[in-house]
């Protein structure tokens, strides 16, 4: 929140998650981002300025792998005052997913991994829809990005911390059918070893729904 850019790590990561990739615009006095509401400013209207600039920087630094995370439905698409509701029409989401995938290809740095939603268990300000709506959105994104490139990988929504109850509800609603990778956010209070029982808890939820054979990614911690 300082407006000061973070230096690129000396160890040169090749994989980057495009969530919280903030850009401070001193002319507007605000932070801009790559969330759905920030890029897709109206139906059929896209602001690619920050997206293109960030992908160009990553490409120049040798990044080869990008993960895009969906979140924050635009108000015009039905997101409500807090951008935390399901779109009023999933075609809006399909159009956006397709546009982002195609734009990244045009920028020369294709996005190969797609995370359905950020911290879907966190309620107001993040997601207030139902599991059925989220599964329908996952199906929409899955179809859209695979149509651009069948090798694209789709992650489940990423609940925060020990959110096995939310995950159970999502998988019970059929969410596993639209995921190549199981995702979560491993916040454990700072004790590194605590990640192990948390992963075990998630595995116990994955198993009854036939999801045990899929990779598990901790995409934020």
Secondary structure as GFF3:
##gff-version 3
##sequence-region A 1 221
A	DSSP	beta_strand	15	17	.	.	.	ID=ss1
A	DSSP	beta_strand	23	25	.	.	.	ID=ss2
A	DSSP	beta_strand	30	32	.	.	.	ID=ss3
A	DSSP	alpha_helix	36	39	.	.	.	ID=ss4
A	DSSP	alpha_helix	49	60	.	.	.	ID=ss5
A	DSSP	beta_strand	65	69	.	.	.	ID=ss6
A	DSSP	three_ten_helix	75	77	.	.	.	ID=ss7
A	DSSP	alpha_helix	90	106	.	.	.	ID=ss8
A	DSSP	beta_strand	113	115	.	.	.	ID=ss9
A	DSSP	alpha_helix	131	148	.	.	.	ID=ss10
A	DSSP	beta_strand	153	155	.	.	.	ID=ss11
A	DSSP	beta_strand	159	160	.	.	.	ID=ss12
A	DSSP	alpha_helix	164	172	.	.	.	ID=ss13
A	DSSP	three_ten_helix	175	178	.	.	.	ID=ss14
A	DSSP	beta_strand	181	185	.	.	.	ID=ss15
A	DSSP	alpha_helix	194	207	.	.	.	ID=ss16
A	DSSP	beta_strand	215	220	.	.	.	ID=ss17
###
